[in-house]
Amino acid sequence: MSLLDEKRMITVTHGLKEFELAVDSVLYVAMKRNYAEIHVAGGDVYTARMTMGQLETALGDGFLKLHRSYLVSAMAIHDITDTVNLSNGDQLHFVHRRKGAIEEQLKTLQKDFIDKLSRDDLPATLEEYQEYYKSFEALPFAFADIEMVFDDGRRAVDWIFRYGNPALAKLEKLPLEKLLGASFGSLFANMDSKWLRAYERATLYGETLEIIDYSPEIDTYLKVICFPTFQGHCGCLLFNIEQIRFTRNSSDAERALMLYFGKLPDKNDFR
């Protein structure tokens, strides 16, 4: 689900095929001589014979031209240091003497982006969220719908629990009445930014992401699958790794047990 009210598309020729790409899935464009490498959310790259001028016209005013070789979505920028750092981890170089002008242009574009957010389709009350997600109440694993909180620079800095099922309360070790309507940062002072970056990507780019990592906030190893729900929101399925029995040859077992528990999977770890 896009954060833009209308999903605009561009058509590019990659190889011998034409592809339609959603404008809000484009992270940045890198020009290589007469060809444009179009990087989109999810990691795909499309090479097309297009000029920078053609791309600027097709992509519209939500993109920032770093210099003649890079055109980057303002929505994709996490921050600017010695490089332009994107939410997916990519880093783009720019002419440092233009840093002030780039930051000012970025600030304007990001403000316009926030102003365009539409919240008309959101449930208005806790009761409406519970009605919308009533089929999630009896799930044996945790589920939450979270609303991302952005700062003035459009960087995600926290999230608010808008819905959670009883299994979420058990996993987070807090009652639902304390969780719902509260920001994560107000409940857990030791918030780890790795979750924030993944939820930001799911919210902004419509990606479905999986994370397996340790959560210091609740002292638990988690597998989390996050995906977009309402505009400005994402849904999270959360699993306690210690309670999962993996199927044989599961890559999740390799990651969870080898990377985080320091051992290879054995027969007792499989269903």
KEDO-166848 format. One record per residue: z, x, y of N, C-alpha, C in turn; residue in one letter. Coordinates in steps of 0.1 Angstrom, whole numbers, padded with zeros to 4 digits, always signed. Example, Ala and Ser with C-alpha at 12.3 -4.5 7.8 and 13.67 -1.06 7.14 Angstrom:
+0078+0132-0057+0078+0123-0045+0078+0132-0033A+0071+0128-0022+0071+0137-0011+0079+0129+0000S
//
This chain:
+0000+0009-0012+0000+0000+0000+0000+0009+0012M-0009+0006+0021-0010+0014+0033+0000+0010+0044S+0003+0019+0053+0011+0015+0064+0003+0009+0076L-0011+0011+0074-0019+0005+0084-0022-0009+0082L-0024-0017+0092-0027-0031+0090-0040-0034+0083D-0050-0025+0086-0063-0027+0079-0066-0014+0072E-0071-0015+0060-0075-0003+0053-0089+0000+0056K-0091+0011+0063-0105+0015+0067-0110+0025+0056R-0123+0025+0054-0128+0034+0044-0139+0042+0050M-0141+0054+0044-0153+0062+0047-0160+0066+0034I-0173+0067+0036-0182+0070+0024-0186+0085+0025T-0183+0093+0014-0187+0107+0013-0196+0109+0001V-0205+0118+0001-0213+0122-0010-0207+0135-0016T-0202+0134-0028-0196+0146-0035-0204+0149-0047H-0211+0160-0047-0220+0163-0058-0232+0153-0056G-0235+0146-0067-0246+0136-0066-0241+0122-0065L-0228+0120-0063-0222+0107-0063-0216+0104-0049K-0217+0091-0046-0210+0086-0034-0196+0080-0037E-0187+0084-0029-0173+0079-0030-0168+0072-0018F-0161+0061-0019-0154+0055-0008-0140+0060-0008E-0135+0066+0003-0122+0070+0005-0114+0062+0015L-0102+0058+0012-0094+0052+0023-0090+0062+0033A-0092+0059+0046-0089+0068+0057-0075+0072+0056V-0066+0063+0053-0051+0067+0053-0047+0074+0041D-0057+0077+0031-0054+0086+0020-0058+0101+0023S-0065+0103+0034-0070+0116+0038-0059+0124+0045V-0056+0135+0039-0045+0144+0045-0051+0153+0056L-0062+0160+0052-0068+0169+0061-0082+0173+0057Y-0090+0178+0066-0103+0183+0063-0104+0198+0067V-0109+0206+0058-0112+0220+0060-0127+0223+0060A-0132+0228+0071-0146+0230+0072-0149+0244+0066M-0159+0245+0057-0164+0257+0051-0179+0258+0053K-0183+0265+0064-0197+0266+0069-0202+0252+0071R-0212+0248+0063-0218+0234+0065-0212+0223+0057N-0201+0226+0050-0195+0217+0041-0181+0214+0045Y-0177+0202+0043-0163+0198+0045-0155+0196+0032A-0144+0202+0031-0135+0199+0020-0125+0189+0024E-0126+0177+0019-0117+0166+0023-0106+0165+0013I-0093+0168+0017-0082+0167+0009-0075+0154+0010H-0072+0147-0001-0066+0134-0001-0053+0134-0008V-0045+0124-0006-0032+0122-0013-0035+0122-0028A-0026+0128-0035-0028+0129-0050-0033+0142-0054G-0039+0150-0045-0043+0163-0048-0058+0165-0050G-0066+0154-0049-0080+0155-0051-0087+0161-0038D-0098+0168-0041-0105+0174-0030-0120+0170-0031V-0126+0165-0021-0140+0161-0021-0148+0170-0012Y-0159+0176-0017-0167+0185-0009-0180+0177-0005T-0182+0176+0008-0193+0168+0013-0200+0176+0024A-0213+0174+0025-0221+0180+0036-0220+0171+0048R-0210+0173+0056-0208+0166+0069-0203+0175+0079M-0206+0172+0092-0201+0180+0103-0187+0175+0107T-0181+0184+0115-0168+0180+0120-0169+0168+0129M-0180+0168+0137-0182+0156+0146-0183+0143+0139G-0191+0143+0128-0192+0131+0119-0179+0127+0114Q-0171+0136+0109-0158+0133+0104-0148+0128+0114L-0148+0134+0126-0140+0129+0137-0143+0114+0140E-0156+0111+0140-0160+0097+0143-0156+0088+0132T-0158+0092+0119-0155+0084+0108-0141+0081+0105A-0132+0092+0108-0118+0091+0105-0110+0084+0116L-0115+0085+0128-0108+0078+0139-0098+0086+0146G-0090+0080+0155-0081+0087+0164-0067+0090+0158D-0065+0088+0145-0052+0092+0139-0052+0106+0134G-0063+0114+0137-0064+0128+0133-0064+0138+0144F-0058+0149+0141-0056+0160+0151-0065+0172+0147L-0072+0176+0157-0081+0188+0155-0073+0201+0158K-0069+0208+0148-0062+0221+0150-0071+0231+0157L-0082+0233+0151-0093+0241+0157-0106+0237+0151H-0116+0245+0152-0129+0240+0147-0130+0239+0132R-0120+0244+0125-0121+0244+0110-0112+0233+0104S-0102+0228+0111-0092+0219+0105-0091+0206+0113Y-0091+0195+0106-0089+0182+0111-0078+0176+0102L-0066+0172+0108-0055+0168+0100-0049+0155+0104V-0045+0147+0095-0039+0134+0098-0025+0136+0104S-0023+0129+0115-0010+0130+0121+0001+0125+0112A-0003+0115+0104+0006+0109+0095+0011+0119+0084M+0003+0129+0081+0005+0138+0070+0014+0150+0074A+0016+0152+0087+0023+0164+0092+0038+0161+0092I+0045+0171+0085+0060+0170+0084+0066+0177+0096H+0061+0189+0099+0066+0196+0111+0057+0208+0114D+0059+0214+0126+0051+0226+0130+0060+0237+0132I+0058+0248+0125+0065+0261+0128+0055+0271+0131T+0054+0282+0123+0043+0291+0125+0030+0286+0119D+0031+0276+0111+0020+0268+0105+0023+0253+0106T+0012+0246+0104+0013+0231+0104+0017+0227+0090V+0029+0222+0088+0034+0219+0074+0032+0205+0071N+0025+0202+0060+0023+0188+0056+0033+0183+0046L+0034+0170+0045+0044+0164+0036+0042+0168+0021S+0029+0171+0018+0027+0174+0004+0029+0189+0001N+0033+0197+0011+0036+0211+0008+0026+0220+0013G+0014+0216+0017+0003+0224+0022+0007+0229+0036D+0002+0241+0039+0004+0247+0052-0009+0251+0058Q-0012+0247+0071-0024+0250+0077-0022+0259+0089L-0030+0269+0091-0029+0278+0102-0036+0273+0115H-0031+0277+0126-0037+0273+0139-0035+0284+0149F-0042+0283+0160-0041+0293+0171-0028+0291+0178V-0019+0300+0178-0005+0298+0183-0005+0295+0198H-0014+0300+0205-0014+0297+0220-0016+0283+0223R-0021+0275+0213-0023+0261+0214-0011+0252+0209R-0001+0259+0205+0010+0252+0198+0016+0240+0207K+0018+0243+0220+0024+0233+0229+0015+0221+0230G+0002+0223+0231-0008+0212+0233-0009+0204+0220A-0008+0211+0208-0009+0204+0195+0003+0196+0193I+0015+0201+0197+0027+0193+0195+0027+0181+0204E+0022+0182+0216+0022+0170+0225+0012+0160+0220E+0000+0164+0215-0009+0155+0209-0004+0148+0197Q+0003+0156+0189+0009+0150+0177+0020+0140+0180L+0028+0143+0190+0038+0133+0194+0033+0120+0198K+0022+0120+0205+0015+0108+0210+0009+0100+0198T+0002+0107+0189-0004+0101+0177+0007+0095+0168L+0018+0102+0166+0029+0097+0158+0035+0085+0164Q+0037+0084+0177+0043+0073+0184+0034+0061+0182K+0021+0063+0183+0011+0052+0181+0012+0046+0167D+0014+0056+0158+0015+0052+0144+0027+0043+0141F+0038+0047+0146+0051+0039+0144+0049+0025+0151I+0043+0025+0162+0041+0012+0169+0032+0002+0162D+0024+0007+0153+0015-0001+0146+0020-0007+0133K+0033-0002+0129+0039-0007+0117+0041-0023+0118L+0036-0030+0108+0038-0044+0107+0049-0047+0097S+0058-0055+0100+0069-0059+0091+0070-0074+0088R+0059-0081+0091+0059-0095+0089+0061-0100+0075D+0057-0092+0065+0057-0096+0051+0071-0093+0045D+0080-0087+0052+0093-0082+0046+0102-0094+0044L+0110-0094+0033+0121-0103+0032+0130-0101+0043P+0136-0112+0049+0144-0111+0061+0159-0110+0057A+0163-0114+0046+0177-0113+0042+0179-0107+0028T+0192-0104+0025+0195-0099+0012+0192-0109+0001L+0194-0122+0004+0191-0133-0005+0176-0133-0008E+0167-0131+0002+0153-0131+0000+0149-0119-0009E+0155-0107-0007+0152-0096-0015+0156-0099-0030Y+0168-0105-0031+0172-0108-0045+0163-0118-0052Q+0158-0128-0044+0149-0137-0050+0136-0130-0054E+0131-0122-0045+0118-0115-0048+0119-0106-0060Y+0131-0099-0062+0133-0090-0073+0141-0096-0084Y+0142-0109-0085+0151-0115-0095+0148-0110-0109K+0136-0107-0112+0133-0103-0126+0138-0089-0129S+0143-0082-0119+0148-0068-0120+0163-0068-0123F+0169-0080-0121+0184-0080-0122+0189-0075-0136E+0182-0079-0147+0187-0076-0160+0182-0063-0166A+0174-0056-0158+0169-0043-0164+0180-0034-0168L+0178-0027-0180+0188-0018-0184+0188-0004-0177P+0179-0002-0167+0179+0010-0159+0179+0006-0145F+0182+0016-0136+0184+0013-0122+0171+0011-0115A+0171+0002-0105+0159+0000-0096+0165-0003-0082F+0158+0004-0072+0161+0001-0058+0148+0000-0050A+0149-0009-0040+0139-0009-0030+0145-0003-0017D+0139+0007-0012+0145+0014-0001+0135+0014+0011I+0141+0013+0023+0133+0013+0035+0135+0027+0042E+0124+0034+0044+0125+0047+0050+0129+0046+0065M+0137+0056+0069+0141+0057+0083+0134+0070+0089V+0127+0068+0100+0119+0078+0106+0126+0082+0119F+0125+0095+0123+0129+0099+0136+0118+0097+0146D+0120+0102+0158+0110+0100+0169+0097+0107+0166D+0098+0118+0157+0086+0125+0153+0079+0120+0141G+0084+0108+0136+0078+0102+0124+0081+0109+0111R+0091+0117+0112+0096+0124+0099+0107+0115+0093R+0106+0114+0080+0116+0106+0073+0129+0114+0072A+0140+0108+0076+0153+0115+0077+0163+0108+0069V+0161+0096+0064+0171+0089+0056+0164+0076+0050D+0171+0069+0042+0166+0056+0037+0177+0046+0036W+0174+0033+0036+0184+0022+0036+0181+0015+0023I+0192+0012+0015+0190+0004+0003+0189-0011+0007F+0177-0017+0004+0175-0031+0008+0176-0040-0005R+0174-0034-0016+0177-0042-0029+0181-0032-0039Y+0190-0036-0048+0194-0028-0059+0199-0037-0070G+0196-0034-0083+0201-0042-0094+0215-0037-0099N+0222-0044-0107+0235-0039-0112+0235-0025-0118P+0224-0022-0125+0223-0008-0131+0223+0002-0120A+0218-0001-0108+0218+0009-0098+0233+0012-0093L+0241+0001-0092+0255+0003-0088+0262+0012-0098A+0259+0010-0111+0265+0018-0122+0261+0033-0120K+0248+0035-0118+0243+0049-0117+0248+0056-0105L+0248+0049-0093+0253+0055-0081+0268+0055-0079E+0275+0048-0089+0290+0048-0089+0296+0042-0076K+0288+0032-0071+0293+0024-0060+0290+0010-0062L+0298+0000-0057+0294-0014-0058+0282-0018-0050P+0275-0028-0054+0263-0032-0047+0266-0036-0032L+0277-0042-0030+0280-0047-0017+0282-0035-0007E+0286-0024-0012+0287-0012-0004+0273-0005-0002K+0265-0005-0013+0252+0001-0012+0242-0006-0003L+0240-0019-0005+0230-0027+0001+0232-0028+0016L+0221-0024+0024+0222-0024+0038+0227-0011+0044G+0231-0002+0035+0237+0011+0040+0226+0022+0038A+0227+0032+0047+0218+0043+0045+0223+0053+0035S+0215+0060+0028+0219+0069+0018+0228+0080+0025F+0224+0085+0037+0231+0096+0043+0245+0092+0047G+0247+0079+0050+0261+0074+0053+0270+0073+0041S+0264+0072+0029+0272+0071+0017+0274+0085+0010L+0264+0094+0012+0264+0106+0005+0261+0117+0015F+0271+0125+0019+0270+0135+0029+0261+0147+0025A+0260+0149+0011+0253+0160+0006+0239+0156+0001N+0232+0148+0009+0218+0143+0006+0209+0155+0004M+0202+0155-0007+0192+0165-0011+0178+0161-0006D+0171+0170+0002+0159+0166+0008+0147+0164-0001S+0149+0169-0014+0138+0168-0023+0135+0153-0026K+0145+0145-0027+0142+0130-0029+0135+0124-0017W+0140+0128-0005+0135+0123+0008+0120+0126+0009L+0116+0138+0005+0101+0142+0007+0093+0133-0003R+0098+0131-0015+0090+0123-0025+0089+0109-0020A+0100+0103-0016+0100+0089-0011+0091+0087+0001Y+0091+0097+0010+0082+0097+0022+0067+0097+0017E+0064+0105+0008+0050+0105+0003+0046+0092-0003R+0055+0086-0011+0052+0073-0017+0050+0062-0007A+0058+0063+0004+0058+0053+0014+0045+0054+0023T+0042+0067+0027+0031+0069+0036+0017+0069+0030L+0016+0074+0018+0003+0077+0012+0000+0068+0000Y+0010+0059-0004+0007+0050-0015+0007+0057-0028G+0014+0069-0029+0014+0076-0042+0025+0071-0051E+0023+0073-0064+0033+0071-0074+0037+0084-0079T+0050+0088-0077+0054+0102-0080+0066+0101-0090L+0067+0111-0098+0078+0113-0108+0085+0126-0105E+0098+0125-0104+0107+0137-0102+0117+0137-0113I+0119+0149-0119+0130+0151-0128+0138+0163-0122I+0151+0160-0118+0159+0170-0111+0173+0166-0111D+0182+0175-0107+0196+0173-0106+0199+0166-0093Y+0208+0156-0093+0212+0149-0081+0227+0153-0079S+0229+0162-0069+0243+0167-0066+0251+0155-0061P+0244+0145-0055+0252+0134-0049+0260+0126-0059E+0255+0125-0071+0262+0117-0081+0264+0126-0094I+0262+0139-0093+0264+0149-0103+0258+0144-0116D+0245+0141-0115+0237+0136-0127+0223+0141-0126T+0217+0144-0138+0203+0147-0139+0195+0134-0140Y+0185+0133-0131+0178+0121-0130+0163+0123-0133L+0157+0112-0138+0142+0111-0138+0140+0099-0128K+0132+0101-0118+0129+0090-0108+0114+0088-0107V+0110+0076-0108+0096+0072-0105+0096+0064-0092I+0089+0069-0082+0088+0061-0069+0074+0057-0066C+0073+0046-0059+0060+0040-0057+0061+0031-0045F+0050+0028-0038+0051+0020-0026+0053+0005-0029P+0061-0002-0021+0063-0016-0022+0059-0023-0009T+0068-0027+0000+0064-0032+0013+0061-0021+0022F+0055-0025+0034+0052-0015+0043+0064-0008+0048Q+0064+0005+0048+0076+0013+0052+0087+0014+0041G+0084+0009+0029+0094+0009+0018+0088+0016+0006H+0096+0020-0003+0092+0023-0017+0102+0019-0027C+0097+0016-0039+0106+0013-0050+0109+0025-0058G+0121+0025-0064+0125+0037-0072+0131+0032-0085C+0125+0037-0096+0131+0035-0110+0139+0047-0113L+0151+0046-0116+0160+0058-0118+0166+0058-0132L+0165+0069-0139+0170+0070-0152+0179+0082-0153F+0191+0080-0160+0200+0091-0163+0194+0099-0175N+0190+0112-0172+0183+0120-0183+0192+0121-0195I+0205+0122-0194+0214+0123-0205+0214+0111-0214E+0209+0100-0209+0209+0088-0217+0195+0084-0223Q+0185+0094-0221+0172+0091-0225+0170+0099-0239I+0164+0092-0248+0159+0098-0261+0144+0099-0260R+0139+0111-0260+0125+0114-0258+0117+0113-0271F+0104+0109-0269+0095+0109-0281+0091+0123-0284T+0087+0126-0296+0084+0139-0300+0072+0144-0291R+0072+0157-0288+0062+0164-0280+0061+0158-0266N+0072+0152-0261+0072+0147-0247+0073+0158-0237S+0064+0158-0228+0065+0169-0217+0077+0167-0208S+0082+0154-0207+0095+0152-0200+0106+0159-0207D+0106+0159-0220+0117+0166-0227+0117+0181-0224A+0105+0186-0224+0103+0201-0221+0109+0203-0207E+0106+0195-0197+0110+0198-0183+0125+0196-0182R+0130+0184-0187+0144+0181-0185+0153+0190-0193A+0150+0193-0205+0159+0200-0214+0157+0215-0211L+0145+0220-0210+0143+0234-0208+0147+0239-0194M+0142+0231-0184+0144+0236-0170+0159+0233-0166L+0164+0222-0170+0177+0218-0164+0189+0219-0173Y+0187+0219-0186+0198+0221-0195+0197+0234-0202F+0187+0242-0199+0186+0256-0204+0184+0257-0219G+0177+0247-0225+0174+0248-0240+0161+0241-0243K+0155+0245-0254+0144+0239-0259+0148+0226-0266L+0139+0215-0266+0142+0203-0273+0143+0206-0288P+0153+0199-0294+0154+0200-0309+0154+0186-0314D+0155+0184-0327+0152+0171-0334+0162+0161-0329K+0174+0164-0324+0184+0155-0320+0181+0149-0306N+0171+0155-0299+0168+0150-0286+0157+0140-0287D+0151+0138-0299+0139+0129-0300+0143+0116-0307F+0136+0105-0303+0137+0092-0309+0131+0092-0323R
//
